[in-house]
Amino acid sequence: MKKSLVLLLSLLLVTTTMLSACSGGSNTEKPAKTGEPAKQEEKADNSPFEVTLRHTQVGADKKNRLAILQDVVKKVQDETPGLTIKLDAVDSEVNRKEKLRGEMAAGNPPDIFDVFGSPDAQLYAKEGRMLDLTPILAELGLSDKFPNVLDPYTYEGKVYGLPIGASAEGFFYNKDYFAQKGLKVPNTFPELEELLVKIKADGKTPIAAASKEGWVPLMLTNQLWARYAGPDIVKRIAAGEAKWTDPNMVKAFAKHVEWEKKGYFKKGELGFAYGDITGQFTSGEAPLWFDGTWKSSVFKKGQSGEAMIGKVGFFNMPPVDGGTGEQTALMRDSNNGYGFSAAVADDPRKLDAVKKFIKELFNEDMQLRGLTEDGVLPSMTIPEDKLNSTVNDELMKDIIKVLNSTQGSFPAWDSQVDPDINTEFSAVQIQKLIGGQTTPEKMAGDLQKVTDEVLANKE
C-alpha cells in the first residue's frame, strides 16, 4: 500500500583524482589506471546505535498487541545495520500522566513513544518537543491514508503523531446468560434499566466495575451525559460556551449515583484497578461490562476470555427520552498512537529508523492484523471488501454493526479538556461521587470552578 521510499544511511561521495602539476620532489597522486575507480566510495556507517521506544503494551490482555510491536521492531532492526531498538514498557496511565510529562518538561523524551493525541501531542508539539511527520507522510505516500483521524495529532497544520487504531465504547454482554434468562438487548433506556433490575434480582452484579483509576468509570458517565446533555457538551464547556452545572449534565451525574445506590456495580469498586475488571465479566459475576472496543482482544485465542469466544455481544447505550442531541452517538476516536522526539531530526540514522518504523507499523496488513488478532479498529483506510472478508469474529461483526448503525460520535471527554480539569475529575471528583462523599450538584460546581480558572488563565 505504501511506496517504499527510505533515505540512504549515508551519502555516497565520489571524487575524481586530481593530477598534480607540481615538480619532481613533491607528493603527488598517481593517475588512475584505465578502468580503475578514481577513489573508493565512502562506506556506510554500520556502527552500533540505539533508538529508545516507550510502549504501554503491559499485561496479559495486551499480549497480542505487544507481539505485533515486537515483530515490527525486529523488521526495522533487520533492515538497519547497527540498530538496536530498546523497548521500555510502562503502564499507560503512568506513562501519560507521570513519565512522559516529566520527560517532555526536561526535554528528553524517548525517540519513539506512546502518546495521546489531544491534548497531549498538541501541547508537546507547541513546545517543540515532537517531530513534524508531515514531510515523512508525504515521502512514504501516507498523507491521505488516515481518514479524518489526524486532528488530535495536528498543530498549526502539521502532523505530530499517528493513531495506532480506532476505538468506540459500549456495553459488552454475556450472550449465554441472556439466552438462559430470556433477556434481550435493550432498545430504549427504560428497557436498559429494567434489564439492570432483572440481573440484580437474579443475584448477579449487573455491571462490571473497577474505579480505582477514575477514567474507567468515567467512560460510562461520559456516555450518560452525552445522552442527557448532548454529545458536544464537553467541547462547549471547554470553550466556555456551556457549564458542568448544566441541569442535563447534573441529571447524568445523578443517574450514575442512582445506579450506584441500587447496587448495579461491583461492591468495593474503588479498590479495584482496571486490570481487575475483566475477571468480573469472564467469571460470569457481571453479565454487562461497559468498556472500549479494544477490550474485545480479551476474547481471542490464548487470552483470558478465550472460553467465551462466540459468547459475547456488544450494544450501544439506548436513547434517553427527552435527551439532548443525537441519541445514537457514542464515543469513537483515534486518540492513542505513537509520537517521535523532535531531536530525531538531528540524527540521520535515527530519522531513517523512525521512517522504517512508520513504514512497517502503519500499513494495511498491520492494521488488519491488529483488527483480527487484537480487536483494534483500523485508523487507516482499508478497502471495505477486504475489511469484510477479513472479519470472521462474531463479536467484531457485532461491533461493526453497532458502529454502522450510529449517526454520530464524540471524542473521549479527557481529550477535550485542559489537564487540570482532567486531574480534578478523574483523580478526585468521580471517586468522591462513587464513594458518596459529594453530590452531583456539588461535583458539577467544583468542576466548573476549576474550568473557570483554566479559562481565565487563557485570556
Secondary structure, 3 states (H helix, E strand, C coil): CCCCCCCCCCCCCCCCCCCCCCCCCCCCCCCCCCCCCCCCCCCCCCCCEEEEEEECCCCHHHHHHHHHHHHHHHHHHHHCCCEEEEEEECCHHHHHHHHHHHHHHHCCCCCEEEEEHHHHHHHHHHCCCECCCHHHHHHCCCCCCCCCCCHHHEECCEECEEECCEEEEEEEEEHHHHHHHCCCCCCCHHHHHHHHHHHHHCCCCCECCCCCCCHHHHHHHHHHHHHHCCCCHHHHHHCCCCCCCCHHHHHHHHHHHHHHHCCCECCCHHHCCHHHHHHHHHCCCCCEEEEEHHHHHHHCCCCCCHHHCCCEEEECCCCCCCCCCCCCCEEEECCEEEEEEHHHHHCHHHHHHHHHHHHHHCCHHHHHHHHHHHCCECCCCCCHHHHHHHCCCHHHHHHHHHHHHCCCEECCHHHCCCHHHHHHHHHHHHHHHHCCCCCHHHHHHHHHHHHHHHHHHHC
